[in-house]
């Protein structure tokens, strides 16, 4: 007990660590800070536009025929892909292959540290049965032009189950060729300790008039934590963009048995981050946002109304809900944007990114100027359903993802916080607890 008291006395210092945050948004080995207020995360990047900027290192879609990717907790389509260890909870993986043949797939899973570097654990340490599993047996769509196969896989199951908590990356490969089709992140937590979170709204006298959210959490840790100031690590993520998670840079252990941690005011999140909403539940001219529908073309074509910055915002993010019935169709959808005159495209490029392309910047979704309409346009394949999306501006290697937002709409932001424990006896990061909350703390 005396040793314990000495430990708390030693740790009754408020740890305030101000560092350049780890921005997984960019996945670069080195990040350069910038004061440009139009970027949501002040970081510079020199990467090809086709690489992912909203997702974690290693997450990718490698096959051009993979569409409508979803990974969520069974029973709640909007839920984050987070499971409780040793529970009956399952994750559901859904995706389509726009091709005429049925495939078989090979699944592998890797364990990762909080920064998504590969952990040192061998597969037999974190997997309960097999390191490689297989599945197939998709459902053929009744819709044609294009036709597709829809696949669904749920886990954990008798072949794929887990021994330890932490960050994981799911890899799905073609069974015949062994080529990677796609990879997605998910999390397994232990439910150790108690976690409460909230946000504080910060109004800053900046020219862009954006508000900021300072995320705050209080973690009551379990008895086996002896040095919380050194063994615990905390992260916050906004709107399920795991690749943009931020490491908490202010925390204290003054109160025995509890840690208070938060993001500093300087590194707070954009509190009115905006999304556009697309409802393609029905393919018809009468549908919302649809200006023209050409069902007799191969594939069918849809022309959407022109997006105008500041007038088309839907506010909060609506997580993807592709239709799952066999009659659901794909269409070649044209997006059009009328950017503000102040946005010069001479030294930058406009991109469309959203749920339908896994939030990547692809050359196929770069907007090009259409002289006949005086707008910037791009096309992409989308299945009937509902989606969120954004236009972003890539300039000198930096992604300006706030420049086209509607700054007058108060949108609901979703946050998830993660508590990691560097176990000195097991030499890996355990994910003790998570919590999802909103601006009002609920």
C-alpha positions as a Python dict, from the first residue, in 0.01 Angstrom:
ca = {
    (1, 'X'): (0, 0, 0),
    (2, 'X'): (284, 243, 82),
    (3, 'X'): (446, 170, -251),
    (4, 'X'): (112, 241, -417),
    (5, 'X'): (81, 573, -233),
    (6, 'X'): (430, 673, -338),
    (7, 'X'): (339, 590, -693),
    (8, 'X'): (34, 815, -686),
    (9, 'X'): (238, 1092, -526),
    (10, 'X'): (489, 1061, -803),
    (11, 'X'): (216, 1076, -1063),
    (12, 'X'): (23, 1368, -913),
    (13, 'X'): (182, 1589, -1174),
    (14, 'X'): (-34, 1716, -1453),
    (15, 'X'): (113, 1579, -1771),
    (16, 'X'): (69, 1834, -2043),
    (17, 'X'): (237, 1719, -2354),
    (18, 'X'): (235, 1946, -2652),
    (19, 'X'): (359, 1768, -2959),
    (20, 'X'): (301, 1776, -3329),
    (21, 'X'): (-7, 1541, -3344),
    (22, 'X'): (14, 1212, -3525),
    (23, 'X'): (-197, 1265, -3828),
    (24, 'X'): (-289, 932, -3981),
    (25, 'X'): (-479, 1133, -4236),
    (26, 'X'): (-168, 1150, -4446),
    (27, 'X'): (14, 823, -4367),
    (28, 'X'): (343, 995, -4448),
    (29, 'X'): (659, 928, -4260),
    (30, 'X'): (696, 1297, -4186),
    (31, 'X'): (426, 1560, -4146),
    (32, 'X'): (474, 1935, -4181),
    (33, 'X'): (244, 2171, -3993),
    (34, 'X'): (72, 2463, -4164),
    (35, 'X'): (-148, 2745, -4042),
    (36, 'X'): (-388, 2741, -4339),
    (37, 'X'): (-731, 2773, -4170),
    (38, 'X'): (-911, 2607, -4461),
    (39, 'X'): (-769, 2263, -4384),
    (40, 'X'): (-937, 2064, -4112),
    (41, 'X'): (-609, 1907, -4003),
    (42, 'X'): (-303, 2129, -4050),
    (43, 'X'): (-75, 1883, -4220),
    (44, 'X'): (114, 1875, -4547),
    (45, 'X'): (141, 1572, -4771),
    (46, 'X'): (321, 1484, -5090),
    (47, 'X'): (147, 1168, -5207),
    (48, 'X'): (-20, 1059, -5528),
    (49, 'X'): (-384, 1164, -5540),
    (50, 'X'): (-498, 804, -5584),
    (51, 'X'): (-371, 708, -5238),
    (52, 'X'): (-605, 704, -4942),
    (53, 'X'): (-623, 1011, -4722),
    (54, 'X'): (-912, 944, -4485),
    (55, 'X'): (-830, 583, -4399),
    (56, 'X'): (-567, 395, -4200),
    (57, 'X'): (-231, 278, -4337),
    (58, 'X'): (-284, -53, -4513),
    (59, 'X'): (-654, 3, -4578),
    (60, 'X'): (-725, -10, -4948),
    (61, 'X'): (-951, -128, -5230),
    (62, 'X'): (-725, -294, -5486),
    (63, 'X'): (-977, -446, -5728),
    (64, 'X'): (-1175, -216, -5963),
    (65, 'X'): (-1487, -435, -5945),
    (66, 'X'): (-1532, -411, -5564),
    (67, 'X'): (-1820, -184, -5464),
    (68, 'X'): (-2053, -105, -5172),
    (69, 'X'): (-1809, -202, -4896),
    (70, 'X'): (-1953, -213, -4544),
    (71, 'X'): (-1818, -340, -4212),
    (72, 'X'): (-2034, -284, -3904),
    (73, 'X'): (-2149, -446, -3583),
    (74, 'X'): (-2435, -686, -3641),
    (75, 'X'): (-2773, -529, -3576),
    (76, 'X'): (-2667, -165, -3627),
    (77, 'X'): (-2565, -58, -3978),
    (78, 'X'): (-2435, 281, -3860),
    (79, 'X'): (-2220, 135, -3583),
    (80, 'X'): (-1843, 149, -3573),
    (81, 'X'): (-1666, -185, -3635),
    (82, 'X'): (-1585, -240, -3266),
    (83, 'X'): (-1641, -570, -3082),
    (84, 'X'): (-1617, -666, -2719),
    (85, 'X'): (-1366, -947, -2657),
    (86, 'X'): (-1520, -1282, -2554),
    (87, 'X'): (-1874, -1165, -2629),
    (88, 'X'): (-2145, -1281, -2869),
    (89, 'X'): (-2109, -965, -3079),
    (90, 'X'): (-2027, -1006, -3448),
    (91, 'X'): (-1913, -790, -3735),
    (92, 'X'): (-2086, -806, -4072),
    (93, 'X'): (-1885, -761, -4392),
    (94, 'X'): (-2079, -682, -4709),
    (95, 'X'): (-1957, -603, -5058),
    (96, 'X'): (-2041, -652, -5426),
    (97, 'X'): (-1831, -770, -5719),
    (98, 'X'): (-1945, -624, -6052),
    (99, 'X'): (-1876, -932, -6261),
    (100, 'X'): (-2054, -1237, -6400),
    (101, 'X'): (-1883, -1517, -6205),
    (102, 'X'): (-1906, -1630, -5845),
    (103, 'X'): (-1581, -1613, -5644),
    (104, 'X'): (-1428, -1774, -5339),
    (105, 'X'): (-1223, -1564, -5099),
    (106, 'X'): (-938, -1600, -4854),
    (107, 'X'): (-939, -1398, -4533),
    (108, 'X'): (-637, -1307, -4322),
    (109, 'X'): (-622, -1080, -4016),
    (110, 'X'): (-328, -883, -3877),
    (111, 'X'): (-284, -721, -3535),
    (112, 'X'): (-165, -360, -3506),
    (113, 'X'): (-45, -97, -3258),
    (114, 'X'): (-247, 224, -3198),
    (115, 'X'): (-55, 402, -3478),
    (116, 'X'): (-140, 109, -3713),
    (117, 'X'): (213, -18, -3738),
    (118, 'X'): (221, -397, -3731),
    (119, 'X'): (244, -539, -3378),
    (120, 'X'): (505, -800, -3287),
    (121, 'X'): (245, -1065, -3204),
    (122, 'X'): (245, -1381, -3417),
    (123, 'X'): (-98, -1495, -3550),
    (124, 'X'): (-119, -1787, -3307),
    (125, 'X'): (-107, -1537, -3018),
    (126, 'X'): (-407, -1326, -3128),
    (127, 'X'): (-613, -1581, -3331),
    (128, 'X'): (-789, -1866, -3158),
    (129, 'X'): (-806, -2118, -3443),
    (130, 'X'): (-687, -2057, -3800),
    (131, 'X'): (-466, -1782, -3943),
    (132, 'X'): (-640, -1811, -4283),
    (133, 'X'): (-1009, -1877, -4345),
    (134, 'X'): (-1221, -1902, -4659),
    (135, 'X'): (-1572, -1803, -4765),
    (136, 'X'): (-1781, -1760, -5079),
    (137, 'X'): (-2129, -1845, -5197),
    (138, 'X'): (-2247, -1503, -5307),
    (139, 'X'): (-2596, -1411, -5424),
    (140, 'X'): (-2648, -1329, -5790),
    (141, 'X'): (-2832, -1005, -5854),
    (142, 'X'): (-3148, -1001, -6061),
    (143, 'X'): (-3049, -659, -6184),
    (144, 'X'): (-2841, -647, -6500),
    (145, 'X'): (-2628, -399, -6696),
    (146, 'X'): (-2421, -436, -6490),
    (147, 'X'): (-2490, -760, -6309),
    (148, 'X'): (-2308, -838, -5987),
    (149, 'X'): (-2259, -1086, -5705),
    (150, 'X'): (-2333, -978, -5348),
    (151, 'X'): (-2133, -1131, -5061),
    (152, 'X'): (-2176, -1132, -4685),
    (153, 'X'): (-1947, -1270, -4415),
    (154, 'X'): (-1994, -1253, -4036),
    (155, 'X'): (-1727, -1303, -3770),
    (156, 'X'): (-1609, -1407, -3514),
    (157, 'X'): (-1716, -1762, -3597),
    (158, 'X'): (-1593, -2117, -3544),
    (159, 'X'): (-1302, -2060, -3785),
    (160, 'X'): (-1210, -1698, -3711),
    (161, 'X'): (-1202, -1587, -3347),
    (162, 'X'): (-973, -1372, -3135),
    (163, 'X'): (-771, -1407, -2816),
    (164, 'X'): (-661, -1050, -2752),
    (165, 'X'): (-787, -695, -2790),
    (166, 'X'): (-642, -422, -3010),
    (167, 'X'): (-647, -278, -3363),
    (168, 'X'): (-699, -525, -3647),
    (169, 'X'): (-684, -517, -4026),
    (170, 'X'): (-903, -755, -4227),
    (171, 'X'): (-762, -858, -4566),
    (172, 'X'): (-979, -1025, -4831),
    (173, 'X'): (-799, -1193, -5123),
    (174, 'X'): (-915, -1380, -5431),
    (175, 'X'): (-889, -1753, -5358),
    (176, 'X'): (-760, -1850, -5704),
    (177, 'X'): (-502, -1579, -5769),
    (178, 'X'): (-418, -1475, -5414),
    (179, 'X'): (-448, -1109, -5518),
    (180, 'X'): (-564, -863, -5255),
    (181, 'X'): (-914, -729, -5322),
    (182, 'X'): (-950, -498, -5024),
    (183, 'X'): (-861, -447, -4657),
    (184, 'X'): (-1058, -282, -4376),
    (185, 'X'): (-984, -191, -4011),
    (186, 'X'): (-1177, -305, -3705),
    (187, 'X'): (-1129, -301, -3327),
    (188, 'X'): (-1167, -543, -3036),
    (189, 'X'): (-1196, -398, -2686),
    (190, 'X'): (-1182, -558, -2342),
    (191, 'X'): (-1440, -343, -2158),
    (192, 'X'): (-1198, -276, -1872),
    (193, 'X'): (-1255, 35, -1663),
    (194, 'X'): (-1519, 305, -1699),
    (195, 'X'): (-1510, 582, -1958),
    (196, 'X'): (-1714, 905, -1984),
    (197, 'X'): (-1669, 1165, -2257),
    (198, 'X'): (-1792, 1506, -2365),
    (199, 'X'): (-1705, 1799, -2589),
    (200, 'X'): (-1646, 2167, -2525),
    (201, 'X'): (-1736, 2411, -2800),
    (202, 'X'): (-1464, 2665, -2875),
    (203, 'X'): (-1543, 2979, -3074),
    (204, 'X'): (-1229, 3119, -3229),
    (205, 'X'): (-1189, 3466, -3384),
    (206, 'X'): (-1071, 3319, -3712),
    (207, 'X'): (-1167, 3450, -4052),
    (208, 'X'): (-1334, 3124, -4151),
    (209, 'X'): (-1574, 3147, -3850),
    (210, 'X'): (-1551, 2773, -3787),
    (211, 'X'): (-1617, 2636, -3440),
    (212, 'X'): (-1390, 2382, -3273),
    (213, 'X'): (-1467, 2084, -3052),
    (214, 'X'): (-1232, 2009, -2766),
    (215, 'X'): (-1291, 1643, -2682),
    (216, 'X'): (-1260, 1548, -2314),
    (217, 'X'): (-1269, 1206, -2141),
    (218, 'X'): (-1237, 1065, -1790),
    (219, 'X'): (-1117, 708, -1754),
    (220, 'X'): (-1150, 518, -1427),
    (221, 'X'): (-888, 251, -1473),
    (222, 'X'): (-879, -105, -1335),
    (223, 'X'): (-657, -208, -1042),
    (224, 'X'): (-393, -379, -1254),
    (225, 'X'): (-284, -42, -1400),
    (226, 'X'): (10, 66, -1185),
    (227, 'X'): (158, 355, -1386),
    (228, 'X'): (-125, 520, -1584),
    (229, 'X'): (87, 818, -1679),
    (230, 'X'): (327, 595, -1868),
    (231, 'X'): (136, 281, -1967),
    (232, 'X'): (-188, 432, -2099),
    (233, 'X'): (-235, 598, -2439),
    (234, 'X'): (-550, 776, -2558),
    (235, 'X'): (-689, 859, -2903),
    (236, 'X'): (-991, 1045, -3043),
    (237, 'X'): (-1142, 990, -3390),
    (238, 'X'): (-1411, 1197, -3562),
    (239, 'X'): (-1696, 1060, -3777),
    (240, 'X'): (-1539, 712, -3800),
    (241, 'X'): (-1240, 839, -4001),
    (242, 'X'): (-996, 609, -3820),
    (243, 'X'): (-700, 723, -4028),
    (244, 'X'): (-743, 1075, -3892),
    (245, 'X'): (-742, 977, -3525),
    (246, 'X'): (-554, 1211, -3293),
    (247, 'X'): (-350, 1116, -2990),
    (248, 'X'): (-464, 1303, -2677),
    (249, 'X'): (-198, 1562, -2597),
    (250, 'X'): (-320, 1676, -2250),
    (251, 'X'): (-382, 1440, -1957),
    (252, 'X'): (-343, 1422, -1580),
    (253, 'X'): (-339, 1154, -1311),
    (254, 'X'): (-393, 1374, -1005),
    (255, 'X'): (-691, 1172, -884),
    (256, 'X'): (-593, 816, -783),
    (257, 'X'): (-769, 560, -998),
    (258, 'X'): (-871, 809, -1266),
    (259, 'X'): (-715, 975, -1570),
    (260, 'X'): (-849, 1293, -1726),
    (261, 'X'): (-740, 1335, -2089),
    (262, 'X'): (-833, 1566, -2377),
    (263, 'X'): (-723, 1732, -2697),
    (264, 'X'): (-561, 2070, -2645),
    (265, 'X'): (-738, 2378, -2777),
    (266, 'X'): (-475, 2409, -3047),
    (267, 'X'): (-546, 2057, -3176),
    (268, 'X'): (-924, 2053, -3129),
    (269, 'X'): (-1148, 1908, -3401),
    (270, 'X'): (-1347, 2111, -3653),
    (271, 'X'): (-1686, 2126, -3484),
    (272, 'X'): (-1898, 2188, -3794),
    (273, 'X'): (-1743, 1943, -4038),
    (274, 'X'): (-1992, 1911, -4326),
    (275, 'X'): (-2112, 1635, -4555),
    (276, 'X'): (-2336, 1621, -4858),
    (277, 'X'): (-2615, 1362, -4869),
    (278, 'X'): (-2713, 1147, -5166),
    (279, 'X'): (-3042, 955, -5171),
    (280, 'X'): (-3049, 706, -5459),
    (281, 'X'): (-3300, 469, -5305),
    (282, 'X'): (-3507, 494, -5623),
    (283, 'X'): (-3376, 552, -5975),
    (284, 'X'): (-3627, 789, -6132),
    (285, 'X'): (-3644, 1148, -6241),
    (286, 'X'): (-3883, 1207, -5953),
    (287, 'X'): (-3615, 1099, -5709),
    (288, 'X'): (-3447, 1364, -5490),
    (289, 'X'): (-3136, 1518, -5645),
    (290, 'X'): (-3193, 1341, -5982),
    (291, 'X'): (-3208, 1581, -6276),
    (292, 'X'): (-3209, 1320, -6555),
    (293, 'X'): (-3234, 940, -6567),
    (294, 'X'): (-3151, 731, -6874),
    (295, 'X'): (-3255, 371, -6792),
    (296, 'X'): (-3202, 234, -7146),
    (297, 'X'): (-2829, 305, -7162),
    (298, 'X'): (-2571, 43, -7065),
    (299, 'X'): (-2516, 100, -6780),
    (300, 'X'): (-2809, 327, -6686),
    (301, 'X'): (-2706, 687, -6637),
    (302, 'X'): (-2805, 946, -6380),
    (303, 'X'): (-2739, 1317, -6389),
    (304, 'X'): (-2760, 1485, -6048),
    (305, 'X'): (-2848, 1845, -5978),
    (306, 'X'): (-2549, 2078, -5959),
    (307, 'X'): (-2394, 2109, -5614),
    (308, 'X'): (-2337, 2465, -5498),
    (309, 'X'): (-2109, 2520, -5196),
    (310, 'X'): (-2300, 2658, -4900),
    (311, 'X'): (-2641, 2552, -5033),
    (312, 'X'): (-2628, 2173, -5053),
    (313, 'X'): (-2497, 2070, -4711),
    (314, 'X'): (-2671, 1789, -4525),
    (315, 'X'): (-2478, 1864, -4208),
    (316, 'X'): (-2399, 1541, -4024),
    (317, 'X'): (-2266, 1226, -4179),
    (318, 'X'): (-2518, 959, -4282),
    (319, 'X'): (-2339, 626, -4294),
    (320, 'X'): (-2372, 419, -4614),
    (321, 'X'): (-2681, 209, -4664),
    (322, 'X'): (-2668, 39, -5003),
    (323, 'X'): (-2981, -159, -5080),
    (324, 'X'): (-2931, -530, -5016),
    (325, 'X'): (-3218, -680, -5217),
    (326, 'X'): (-3136, -868, -5538),
    (327, 'X'): (-3321, -611, -5750),
    (328, 'X'): (-3099, -321, -5642),
    (329, 'X'): (-2926, -167, -5944),
    (330, 'X'): (-2604, 16, -6013),
    (331, 'X'): (-2593, 332, -6220),
    (332, 'X'): (-2328, 555, -6373),
    (333, 'X'): (-2384, 874, -6173),
    (334, 'X'): (-2262, 1215, -6284),
    (335, 'X'): (-2183, 1472, -6015),
    (336, 'X'): (-2157, 1841, -6103),
    (337, 'X'): (-2008, 2121, -5894),
    (338, 'X'): (-2019, 2496, -5931),
    (339, 'X'): (-1723, 2604, -5714),
    (340, 'X'): (-1683, 2962, -5589),
    (341, 'X'): (-1495, 3201, -5815),
    (342, 'X'): (-1239, 3252, -5541),
    (343, 'X'): (-1123, 2891, -5579),
    (344, 'X'): (-848, 2882, -5837),
    (345, 'X'): (-807, 2542, -6004),
    (346, 'X'): (-491, 2645, -6186),
    (347, 'X'): (-262, 2507, -5915),
    (348, 'X'): (-494, 2244, -5766),
    (349, 'X'): (-741, 1966, -5839),
    (350, 'X'): (-1097, 1894, -5726),
    (351, 'X'): (-1195, 1543, -5618),
    (352, 'X'): (-1516, 1365, -5525),
    (353, 'X'): (-1486, 1130, -5227),
    (354, 'X'): (-1747, 949, -5020),
    (355, 'X'): (-1897, 628, -4892),
    (356, 'X'): (-1927, 490, -5245),
    (357, 'X'): (-1549, 497, -5309),
    (358, 'X'): (-1434, 419, -4953),
    (359, 'X'): (-1327, 781, -4898),
    (360, 'X'): (-1032, 764, -5132),
    (361, 'X'): (-898, 1018, -5380),
    (362, 'X'): (-894, 836, -5712),
    (363, 'X'): (-793, 970, -6049),
    (364, 'X'): (-1125, 841, -6187),
    (365, 'X'): (-1309, 1071, -5946),
    (366, 'X'): (-1114, 1388, -6026),
    (367, 'X'): (-1346, 1663, -6147),
    (368, 'X'): (-1295, 1809, -6493),
    (369, 'X'): (-1433, 2127, -6639),
    (370, 'X'): (-1728, 2086, -6876),
    (371, 'X'): (-1739, 2385, -7111),
    (372, 'X'): (-2091, 2301, -7230),
    (373, 'X'): (-2239, 2342, -6881),
    (374, 'X'): (-1981, 2565, -6715),
    (375, 'X'): (-1949, 2319, -6425),
    (376, 'X'): (-1693, 2071, -6294),
    (377, 'X'): (-1803, 1708, -6334),
    (378, 'X'): (-1706, 1350, -6262),
    (379, 'X'): (-1875, 1008, -6287),
    (380, 'X'): (-1879, 703, -6060),
    (381, 'X'): (-2071, 374, -6025),
    (382, 'X'): (-2313, 377, -5729),
    (383, 'X'): (-2567, 122, -5607),
    (384, 'X'): (-2918, 223, -5504),
    (385, 'X'): (-2908, 342, -5145),
    (386, 'X'): (-2809, 643, -4935),
    (387, 'X'): (-2459, 788, -4895),
    (388, 'X'): (-2251, 1079, -4767),
    (389, 'X'): (-1985, 1252, -4974),
    (390, 'X'): (-1765, 1561, -5003),
    (391, 'X'): (-1570, 1759, -5258),
    (392, 'X'): (-1210, 1826, -5159),
    (393, 'X'): (-938, 2040, -5312),
    (394, 'X'): (-587, 1904, -5354),
    (395, 'X'): (-332, 2184, -5373),
    (396, 'X'): (45, 2148, -5349),
    (397, 'X'): (6, 1808, -5185),
    (398, 'X'): (-238, 1937, -4919),
    (399, 'X'): (-600, 1829, -4894),
    (400, 'X'): (-831, 2126, -4831),
    (401, 'X'): (-1145, 1948, -4718),
    (402, 'X'): (-1318, 2246, -4552),
    (403, 'X'): (-1295, 2494, -4834),
    (404, 'X'): (-1634, 2399, -4984),
    (405, 'X'): (-1826, 2352, -4658),
    (406, 'X'): (-2134, 2543, -4551),
    (407, 'X'): (-2006, 2724, -4243),
    (408, 'X'): (-2354, 2831, -4129),
    (409, 'X'): (-2494, 2483, -4065),
    (410, 'X'): (-2449, 2333, -3719),
    (411, 'X'): (-2385, 1967, -3790),
    (412, 'X'): (-2378, 1677, -3546),
    (413, 'X'): (-2029, 1535, -3504),
    (414, 'X'): (-1963, 1179, -3388),
    (415, 'X'): (-1651, 1102, -3185),
    (416, 'X'): (-1495, 777, -3067),
    (417, 'X'): (-1224, 759, -2803),
    (418, 'X'): (-985, 468, -2746),
    (419, 'X'): (-791, 373, -2432),
    (420, 'X'): (-479, 160, -2494),
    (421, 'X'): (-265, -11, -2233),
    (422, 'X'): (93, -104, -2313),
    (423, 'X'): (104, -427, -2114),
    (424, 'X'): (460, -461, -1973),
    (425, 'X'): (414, -836, -1927),
    (426, 'X'): (271, -912, -2272),
    (427, 'X'): (450, -653, -2487),
    (428, 'X'): (155, -537, -2695),
    (429, 'X'): (-112, -268, -2681),
    (430, 'X'): (-437, -385, -2528),
    (431, 'X'): (-749, -189, -2615),
    (432, 'X'): (-911, -157, -2273),
    (433, 'X'): (-1211, 59, -2352),
    (434, 'X'): (-1386, 267, -2620),
    (435, 'X'): (-1666, 520, -2611),
    (436, 'X'): (-1871, 681, -2888),
    (437, 'X'): (-2023, 1021, -2810),
    (438, 'X'): (-2154, 1339, -2971),
    (439, 'X'): (-2134, 1714, -2915),
    (440, 'X'): (-2369, 1698, -2617),
    (441, 'X'): (-2179, 1404, -2466),
    (442, 'X'): (-2450, 1143, -2537),
}
